[in-house]
């Protein structure tokens, strides 16, 4: 019997978080254009991407499957910080975040047939002051390369974080509380769901 819940992602972090909640699911990455539209706010951007990822996979799997999509962006001022392609991009991003407070916005979207819902979670993160040497050494670990904002809070970069106001799991990539609530409204049960 095919699994009725699909995570529209190949992110090992999102898989791990969804497993923590006790869901039985399969994964299918969604290949979508992640360009920011000219008039989009950061909240609208992550919400659109999460919904598009879920919708693309839902279309391929029929109306009985529930698809969970998610997208995370690091926001400093009005800048949406993507994944750094080079050391110089990593330096630029982490110098911006150094000694400052920034937002991490994660959207989750669920699609089943014609029905869909999106939830956006915003978390404030405060960074310590980083030296150029620290940033360069961090880049050399390989950790920042596939991370929005050039850092992973669950890895080495956890030591850069002075304070967090909001959902830690949302910063990692999947807000646990909101995900469980949203999936329950679509009738998806986990091994943790009381009978």
C-alpha positions in Angstrom: 0.0 0.0 0.0 1.5 3.4 -1.0 2.2 5.9 1.8 -0.5 8.6 2.0 1.9 11.3 3.2 4.7 12.6 1.0 7.3 15.1 2.0 8.1 17.3 -1.0 11.8 17.6 -0.1 15.1 15.7 0.0 16.4 17.7 2.9 17.9 15.3 5.5 17.0 17.8 8.2 13.3 18.0 7.2 13.1 14.2 7.0 14.6 13.8 10.4 12.2 16.4 12.0 9.1 14.8 10.3 10.3 11.3 11.6 10.5 12.8 15.1 6.8 13.5 14.9 6.1 9.8 14.2 4.8 10.0 10.7 5.0 7.3 8.1 5.9 9.1 4.8 7.9 9.0 1.6 10.0 11.7 0.0 9.8 13.3 -3.4 11.8 16.4 -4.2 10.0 19.1 -6.1 11.9 20.9 -8.9 10.6 24.4 -9.0 11.9 27.9 -9.9 12.9 29.5 -6.7 13.4 33.1 -8.1 11.9 35.9 -6.0 9.1 37.8 -7.7 9.6 41.6 -8.0 6.9 42.7 -5.5 7.1 39.7 -3.1 7.6 40.1 0.6 9.8 37.4 2.3 6.6 35.9 3.9 4.9 35.7 0.5 8.0 34.2 -1.1 8.4 31.3 1.4 4.6 30.7 1.4 4.5 30.5 -2.4 7.5 28.2 -2.6 6.2 25.8 0.0 2.8 25.7 -1.7 4.4 25.2 -5.2 6.6 22.3 -4.0 3.6 20.6 -2.4 1.3 21.2 -5.4 3.8 19.9 -8.0 4.1 16.6 -6.1 0.4 16.4 -5.3 -0.4 16.7 -9.1 1.7 13.7 -9.8 0.2 11.5 -7.0 -3.6 12.0 -7.2 -6.3 13.4 -4.9 -5.9 10.9 -2.0 -2.3 11.7 -1.2 -1.4 14.4 1.4 1.7 16.4 0.4 3.8 18.5 2.8 6.0 21.2 1.3 8.3 23.5 3.2 10.6 26.4 2.5 12.9 28.4 4.8 14.5 31.8 4.1 16.9 33.8 6.2 16.0 37.5 6.2 18.2 40.4 7.1 16.5 43.8 6.7 14.6 43.3 3.5 17.2 40.9 2.0 16.3 37.3 1.4 19.5 35.4 1.9 19.7 32.3 -0.2 22.4 29.5 -0.3 25.9 30.8 -0.8 27.6 29.7 -4.1 31.1 30.8 -3.0 33.2 31.8 -0.1 32.8 35.5 -1.0 29.0 35.1 -0.9 29.3 33.3 2.5 31.4 36.1 3.8 29.0 38.8 2.7 26.0 37.0 4.3 27.6 36.1 7.6 29.2 39.6 7.9 25.6 41.0 7.6 24.4 38.6 10.3 27.4 39.1 12.6 26.5 40.9 15.8 22.9 41.4 14.6 19.5 40.0 14.9 17.8 38.4 11.8 14.6 36.6 11.0 14.3 33.0 9.8 10.9 32.5 8.0 9.7 29.0 7.4 6.5 28.2 5.5 4.8 24.8 5.5 2.1 23.9 3.0 -0.2 20.9 2.8 -2.0 20.0 -0.4 -4.6 17.2 -0.8 -6.7 17.2 -4.0 -8.3 20.6 -4.4 -7.6 21.6 -0.7 -4.5 23.4 0.5 -3.3 25.3 3.5 -0.2 27.3 4.3 1.3 28.4 7.7 4.2 30.8 8.0 6.4 30.8 11.1 8.9 33.6 11.9 11.7 33.3 14.4 14.2 35.9 15.5 17.9 34.8 15.8 20.7 36.9 17.4 24.3 36.2 16.2 27.5 36.9 18.1 30.2 39.0 16.3 32.1 36.9 13.8 35.6 37.5 12.6 36.5 37.0 8.9 38.7 34.1 10.0 35.8 32.4 11.8 33.6 32.7 8.7 36.4 31.4 6.4 37.1 28.4 8.7 33.3 27.7 8.8 33.1 27.8 5.0 35.9 25.2 4.8 33.8 22.7 6.9 31.4 22.5 4.0 28.4 23.1 6.2 27.2 26.5 4.8 27.1 25.5 1.2 23.5 24.2 1.0 22.0 26.4 3.8 19.9 29.5 3.4 21.7 32.4 5.0 25.0 30.4 4.9 24.5 28.6 8.2 22.9 25.6 9.9 21.8 26.2 13.4 21.8 22.5 14.2 25.4 22.1 13.2 28.7 23.9 13.9 27.0 27.3 13.5 24.9 26.7 16.6 27.8 28.3 18.5 27.3 31.6 16.6 23.7 31.9 18.0 23.4 34.0 21.2 19.6 33.9 21.4 16.5 32.7 19.6 13.0 33.9 20.0 10.5 31.5 18.4 10.7 28.0 17.0 14.1 26.3 16.9 12.7 23.5 14.7 11.5 26.1 12.2 15.0 27.5 11.9 16.2 24.0 11.2 13.6 23.7 8.4 10.3 22.3 9.8 8.3 23.8 12.7 7.2 20.7 14.6 4.2 22.2 16.5 2.7 23.8 13.4 3.4 20.8 11.2 1.6 18.4 13.5 -1.3 20.8 13.9 -1.6 21.3 10.1 -1.4 17.6 9.2 -4.0 16.8 11.8 -6.5 19.2 10.1 -6.0 17.0 6.9 -6.7 13.8 8.9 -3.1 12.6 8.8 -2.2 10.6 11.9 1.2 9.8 13.4 2.3 7.1 15.7 2.1 9.8 18.4 -1.6 10.6 17.6 -3.9 9.4 20.5 -6.6 7.0 19.2 
